[in-house]
Amino acid sequence: MTTLDLTQIPDSWNVPGSNAEITAVRSGETLVTMPLRVLIIGQLSGGTATALTGVPVTDPSQPPALFGLGTSLARAAVMFLTAAPYVQVDVIGVKAADSFVQAAGSVLPAGQATANGTVALIVGGVRVPVVVTQGMTAAQVQAAMIAAIATVPAAAALVTVVSGSGAAVTLTAKEAGVAGNDLDLRMSAAHADQVPGIGFTVTPFAGGMGSVDIADALDAVSNTWYTDIALTVNDASNLTTFAAELVRRYGAMVRQDAHGFVGFRGTYSDTLALLQALNCPYLSVVAAKAARWAPWEAAAALCGIAAQAANNDPARQMQDLDLTGLQGLAPDAADLYDEPMRNVILGQGGTTFKVAQDGTVSIERVPTTYKTDANGLPSSAYQDVMTPKTNTRVRYEWRSYTSGWSRMKLADDGSPLSMADGVITPAVAKTEALIQLKLYEAEGWIEDVDDLSDQVVFWIDPTNKNRLLYKIPVKVIGNLIRLDGQIQTEY
């Protein structure tokens, strides 16, 4: 018997005529659009923004005024908008405490110039050219350097500069806290930036103390779904808090899946120490030694590029995608992690990158920090970001499709009501699931649906007639990450 569930036309209507309801019914052969919304969390050290309040930003001109000129939060937001200008992004800051201590570094000129030329100070990735004329002493170069910094707004926004001991130029980070320790400070090693007779001793930024606690910021947005989150701080306490929040959001009863991105600046051993303490399938860390970029800028750039790529195709690897905005800011060749180091870093869940001759920085591989299961045993279940991203997309699509079942009645297989309008049975639900799985397979997200079809099971809870249970195994498609073989020379 065929029935029809009319919701707008009363059965008791007596006026003659033809009436028809119009309703939208999903064909089951199309996908919905996956939302894409990003959050950046960090230290608020200035600007007009209110602490613990998310602020949408759409243009690179906005962050300096909102979060403070030259601050880590502003620079991260600008970097994100550079990498992903069309992605919706909110920024939330935690106010820095008055007790935070600023980091400081110095540059000490020595000698006397024997020719005219230009040297270049680089602070936080910002180039400051300094004109040097023949005969200038170290003290005169010091004065020229201090004057030059004042003429480059991007550099002046980062540091306060004074004359130090002797001919030293002392630079103090304007933003207080440990973030200042991660500002890069160097003299350009380019051939064109050398002046005979003058040399420099650089003391890196250090001494910054104090880090915000992101817990209140996470609480403030706990009910807002962000698909990706970039964190501008990277101390152990905040990383633990962040990882726990990412796990919470991925939970079955929360369903606000988010992937987190963090940057780190340190030596190879520092990087391994950080990664070994992390074990989260929804967190990716990009590390570099002596990069010109700051860690928060790398996190924002990776977040922007990865968020877009995963939204377009969650199962596709991200190798060779350019990290827009980081070009020209990579570590020097001598400071790059070599291939054996990168191999270990990848095994520990760190994201690695490649640097081209022209300074372009591109992704090599984006793993998660997940390395061991709940029993402490090694696991590759979430080795790469594509696995949790694909699982998220499959769950979102499946939940979106089954939302159309919200008013269904539930009957046993073989029931005389199984074909009635508004009734679903386990067998029908399985058929619908397999149709959806084939659709996901056609998109290239999963594979071997036919082989796994016998393992798809739906059944009514024997203790609750209103509950339909199911198991749907999926196999995320692989990626060509390694190509190994043998080239044989015949003779």
C-alpha positions in Angstrom: 0.0 0.0 0.0 1.3 3.4 -1.0 0.7 6.3 1.5 1.5 10.0 1.5 2.4 12.1 4.5 0.8 15.5 3.8 1.8 18.2 6.3 0.2 21.3 4.9 -3.2 20.0 3.5 -5.7 19.0 6.1 -7.5 15.7 5.7 -10.7 17.4 6.8 -10.7 20.2 4.1 -14.1 20.4 2.4 -13.6 23.1 -0.3 -13.4 21.5 -3.8 -10.3 22.1 -5.8 -6.7 21.0 -6.5 -4.1 21.5 -3.8 -0.4 20.6 -3.9 2.3 20.9 -1.4 5.8 21.8 -2.6 8.7 20.3 -0.6 12.4 19.8 -1.2 13.6 16.2 -1.2 17.3 15.3 -1.4 17.9 12.9 -4.3 20.7 11.2 -2.4 23.0 11.7 -5.3 24.4 15.1 -4.3 26.6 16.5 -1.6 26.1 19.5 0.6 28.6 22.3 0.9 31.0 21.8 3.9 31.3 24.9 6.0 34.7 26.5 6.3 35.4 28.9 9.2 38.7 29.5 10.9 39.7 30.9 14.3 43.0 32.4 15.3 43.7 32.5 19.1 46.6 34.4 20.7 47.9 37.1 23.0 46.2 40.5 22.9 48.7 43.2 23.5 47.0 46.3 22.1 44.5 47.6 19.6 40.8 48.3 19.9 39.6 44.7 20.1 38.0 43.5 23.3 39.7 40.5 25.0 37.9 37.2 24.9 35.6 38.4 22.1 35.9 36.9 18.6 36.4 39.6 15.9 35.9 38.8 12.2 38.6 40.2 9.9 38.4 40.4 6.1 41.3 42.7 5.1 45.0 42.9 6.0 44.6 46.5 7.0 42.3 45.6 9.9 44.4 43.5 12.3 47.0 46.1 13.3 44.3 48.5 14.5 42.3 45.7 16.2 45.1 43.8 17.9 48.1 46.2 18.0 50.6 47.2 15.4 53.4 44.7 15.1 51.9 42.2 17.7 52.0 38.5 17.2 48.2 38.3 16.9 48.0 41.1 14.3 50.9 39.6 12.3 49.3 36.1 12.4 46.0 37.5 11.2 47.7 39.4 8.3 49.6 36.3 7.3 46.4 34.2 7.3 44.6 36.7 5.1 47.6 36.7 2.8 47.4 32.9 2.5 43.6 32.6 2.4 42.0 35.9 1.6 38.6 34.5 0.9 38.2 32.3 4.0 36.0 33.4 6.9 38.2 34.0 9.9 37.6 35.2 13.4 40.4 36.3 15.8 40.1 36.1 19.6 42.8 37.4 22.0 43.6 36.9 25.6 44.9 40.1 27.3 48.6 40.1 28.2 49.3 40.6 31.9 51.2 43.8 33.0 53.8 41.5 34.7 55.0 40.1 31.3 58.6 40.9 30.5 59.8 42.1 27.1 62.5 40.2 25.2 65.7 42.0 24.1 68.5 41.5 21.6 71.4 43.5 20.2 73.6 44.1 17.3 77.2 45.2 17.8 79.0 46.8 14.9 82.8 46.6 14.9 85.6 48.0 12.7 85.7 50.9 10.3 84.2 51.0 6.8 86.7 51.1 4.0 84.2 51.6 1.2 80.7 52.9 0.6 77.8 50.4 0.7 74.7 49.2 2.4 74.2 46.7 5.2 70.8 45.4 6.2 69.4 44.5 9.6 66.6 42.0 9.5 64.2 42.0 12.5 61.2 39.8 12.6 61.6 39.2 8.8 61.5 42.9 8.1 64.5 44.3 6.2 66.1 47.5 7.3 68.7 48.9 4.9 71.5 51.0 6.5 73.7 53.2 4.3 77.3 53.1 5.3 80.0 55.5 3.9 83.7 55.0 3.8 85.4 55.9 7.0 82.4 55.4 9.2 83.3 54.0 12.7 81.3 51.4 14.6 79.7 54.2 16.7 78.6 56.0 13.6 77.2 52.8 12.1 75.3 52.3 15.4 73.7 55.7 15.0 72.9 55.1 11.3 71.2 51.8 12.2 69.1 53.3 15.0 68.0 56.1 12.6 67.3 53.6 9.8 65.0 51.4 12.0 62.8 54.5 12.7 62.2 54.9 8.9 60.8 51.4 8.4 57.4 51.3 10.0 57.1 47.6 10.0 60.4 47.3 12.0 59.6 50.2 14.3 56.3 48.5 15.2 58.2 45.5 16.4 61.0 47.0 18.5 62.1 49.9 20.6 65.7 50.8 19.8 68.3 52.4 22.0 72.1 52.8 22.1 73.6 50.0 24.2 76.9 49.4 25.7 79.7 50.8 23.5 78.6 50.7 19.9 75.8 48.1 20.4 72.3 48.7 19.2 69.9 47.3 21.8 66.4 46.2 20.5 63.6 45.5 22.9 60.4 43.8 21.6 57.4 46.0 22.0 55.2 43.1 22.8 55.9 41.7 26.2 56.0 38.0 26.9 57.8 34.9 25.7 56.6 35.6 22.1 59.4 38.2 21.8 61.9 35.4 22.2 60.8 34.0 18.8 61.4 37.2 16.8 64.2 36.7 14.4 67.2 39.0 14.5 70.1 39.0 12.1 72.3 40.9 9.7 71.8 40.1 6.0 74.4 37.7 4.7 73.7 38.7 1.1 76.7 39.7 -0.9 75.2 43.0 -1.8 74.7 43.8 1.9 78.3 43.6 2.9 80.6 46.6 3.5 84.4 46.0 3.8 85.8 46.8 7.2 82.6 46.5 9.1 81.4 43.4 10.9 78.6 42.6 13.3 77.9 40.5 16.4 74.2 39.6 16.8 72.7 38.6 20.1 69.3 37.0 19.5 66.1 38.0 21.3 65.8 36.5 24.8 64.5 37.2 28.2 60.9 37.5 27.3 58.7 36.1 30.1 55.0 35.5 30.4 52.3 33.7 28.3 48.6 34.0 28.2 46.2 31.2 29.2 43.9 30.3 26.3 41.4 28.4 28.4 39.0 31.4 28.7 39.2 32.1 25.0 38.3 28.5 24.2 35.4 28.7 26.7 34.2 31.9 25.0 33.8 30.1 21.6 33.0 26.6 22.9 29.7 26.5 21.1 30.9 28.0 17.8 32.0 25.6 15.1 35.3 26.4 13.6 36.7 23.9 11.1 40.3 25.0 11.7 42.1 26.9 14.5 45.5 28.5 14.5 47.2 29.0 17.8 49.9 31.8 18.1 51.3 30.6 21.5 53.1 27.3 21.8 54.1 26.7 25.5 53.4 23.3 26.9 50.5 24.3 29.1 48.6 25.9 26.3 49.3 23.1 23.9 47.9 20.6 26.4 44.7 22.7 26.8 44.5 23.2 23.0 44.8 19.5 22.3 42.1 18.6 24.9 39.7 21.1 23.3 40.3 19.7 19.8 39.5 16.2 21.1 36.4 17.5 22.8 35.2 19.2 19.6 35.7 16.0 17.6 33.5 14.0 20.0 30.4 12.3 18.8 28.1 14.5 21.0 29.8 17.8 20.1 30.5 17.4 16.4 32.4 20.6 16.0 35.4 19.0 14.4 38.3 21.4 14.2 41.9 20.8 13.2 44.6 22.8 15.1 47.8 24.4 13.7 50.8 25.6 15.8 54.2 26.9 14.8 57.5 26.4 16.6 61.0 27.8 16.4 63.9 25.7 17.7 66.7 23.4 17.1 66.2 19.8 15.9 66.4 18.5 19.4 64.0 21.2 20.7 61.5 20.2 18.0 61.7 16.5 18.9 61.2 17.3 22.5 58.1 19.3 21.7 56.6 16.7 19.4 57.3 13.7 21.7 55.1 15.4 24.3 52.1 15.7 21.9 49.8 12.9 20.8 46.7 14.5 19.2 45.1 13.3 16.0 43.7 16.8 15.3 46.8 18.9 15.8 49.6 19.7 13.3 52.8 21.5 14.2 55.2 23.2 11.8 58.7 23.7 13.2 61.7 25.5 11.8 65.2 26.4 13.1 66.2 30.1 12.8 63.5 31.0 10.3 62.9 34.7 9.5 59.2 34.1 10.0 57.8 33.9 13.5 56.1 30.7 14.6 52.7 32.3 14.7 53.1 33.4 11.1 53.9 29.9 10.0 51.0 28.5 11.9 48.6 31.0 10.3 49.9 30.4 6.8 49.7 26.6 7.2 46.2 26.9 8.7 45.0 29.1 5.8 46.4 26.8 3.0 45.5 23.5 4.7 42.0 24.6 5.6 41.1 25.5 2.0 42.7 22.4 0.6 41.0 20.1 3.0 37.6 21.8 2.4 38.1 21.3 -1.4 39.2 17.7 -1.0 39.8 16.3 2.4 41.4 13.1 1.2 44.1 14.7 -1.0 47.6 15.2 0.3 49.0 18.8 0.5 52.5 18.3 -0.8 53.8 21.1 -2.9 51.1 23.6 -1.9 52.8 27.0 -1.5 52.7 28.6 1.9 51.8 32.0 0.6 53.3 34.8 2.6 56.4 32.9 3.8 58.4 33.2 0.6 61.8 34.7 1.3 61.5 34.2 5.1 62.7 30.6 5.3 65.8 29.6 7.3 69.2 29.8 5.6 70.3 26.6 3.9 72.6 25.8 6.7 69.7 26.0 9.2 67.2 23.8 7.3 66.5 20.4 8.7 68.2 17.9 6.4 66.4 14.9 5.0 67.2 12.4 7.8 66.1 15.0 10.3 62.8 15.6 8.4 62.3 11.9 8.3 62.4 11.7 12.1 60.3 14.9 12.5 57.6 13.5 10.3 57.7 10.2 12.2 57.1 12.2 15.4 54.2 14.1 13.9 55.8 17.3 12.7 54.9 19.1 9.5 57.8 19.7 7.1 58.3 22.1 4.2 60.6 22.6 1.2 62.3 25.8 0.1 62.9 26.5 -3.6 65.8 28.5 -5.1 63.6 31.6 -5.4 62.7 31.4 -1.7 59.2 29.9 -2.2 58.2 27.8 0.7 55.9 24.8 0.1 54.4 22.0 2.1 56.2 18.7 2.1 53.9 16.7 4.4 51.3 17.5 7.0 51.0 14.7 9.7 49.1 14.9 12.9 50.9 14.6 16.2 49.1 11.3 16.9 51.6 8.5 17.4 50.2 6.0 20.0 46.8 4.6 20.7 44.9 4.6 24.1 47.1 1.6 25.2 50.3 3.4 24.4 51.1 1.3 21.4 52.4 2.8 18.1 49.6 3.7 15.8 49.4 5.2 12.3 45.6 5.5 12.3 45.8 9.3 12.0 49.3 9.7 10.7 48.3 12.3 8.1 45.9 15.2 8.3 43.8 13.7 5.5 42.4 10.9 7.7 40.7 13.0 10.3 39.7 15.6 7.7 38.1 12.8 5.5 36.3 11.3 8.6 35.0 14.7 9.4 33.6 15.2 5.9 32.0 11.8 5.7 30.4 12.3 9.1 29.1 15.7 8.1 27.7 14.5 4.8 26.1 11.4 6.4 24.5 13.5 9.2 23.3 16.0 6.7 21.7 13.3 4.6 20.1 11.5 7.5 18.7 14.8 9.0 15.9 14.1 6.5 14.9 11.1 8.6 14.0 13.3 11.6 10.3 12.4 11.5 10.6 8.8 10.4 8.9 5.9 12.1 11.0 2.8 12.7 9.8 -0.7 11.8 11.4 -4.1 11.6 12.6 -5.6 8.4 9.7 -7.5 6.8 7.1 -5.5 8.5 3.9 -4.9 6.4 4.6 -1.2 7.1 8.1 -1.2 5.7 6.9 0.4 2.5 4.6 2.9 4.1 5.4 6.6 3.8 7.3 8.0 6.8 8.6 4.5 7.8 12.2 3.3 7.7 13.6 -0.2 8.4 17.2 -1.3 9.0 17.4 -2.8 5.5 16.2 0.4 3.9 18.7 2.4 6.0 21.5 0.1 4.9 20.6 0.6 1.3 20.6 4.4 1.7 23.9 4.2 3.5 25.5 2.2 0.7 24.3 4.7 -1.9 25.9 7.5 0.2 29.1 5.6 0.5 29.3 5.1 -3.2 28.9 8.8 -3.6 31.8 9.5 -1.2 33.8 6.9 -3.1 33.0 8.7 -6.4 34.4 11.9 -4.9 37.7 10.1 -4.2 37.5 10.3 -0.4 37.1 6.6 0.4 37.6 3.3 -1.4 36.6 -0.4 -1.4 32.9 0.3 -0.6 31.7 -2.8 -2.3 34.2 -5.0 -0.4 33.1 -3.5 2.9 29.4 -3.5 2.1 28.8 -6.8 4.0 30.1 -5.2 7.1 27.6 -2.3 7.0 25.0 -3.3 9.5 21.8 -1.5 10.8 19.7 -2.9 13.6 17.0 -1.8 16.0 18.2 -1.6 19.6 16.6 -4.6 21.3 16.1 -2.5 24.5 14.9 0.7 22.8 12.4 0.4 19.8 13.1 4.1 19.0 16.8 3.7 18.4 18.4 2.5 15.2 22.0 1.4 15.6 24.6 1.0 12.9 28.2 0.2 11.9 29.6 1.7 8.8 33.3 0.9 8.1 35.1 3.3 5.7 38.6 3.1 4.2 40.1 6.5 3.5 41.8 6.5 0.2 45.6 6.5 0.1 48.0 9.1 -1.4 51.1 8.8 -3.5 53.5 10.0 -0.8 56.3 7.6 -1.6 57.5 6.3 -5.0 60.1 3.7 -4.5 61.6 1.4 -7.1 64.7 0.4 -8.9 66.2 1.8 -12.1 68.3 -1.0 -13.7 71.1 -0.2 -16.1 71.5 -2.9 -18.7 75.0 -3.6 -20.2 
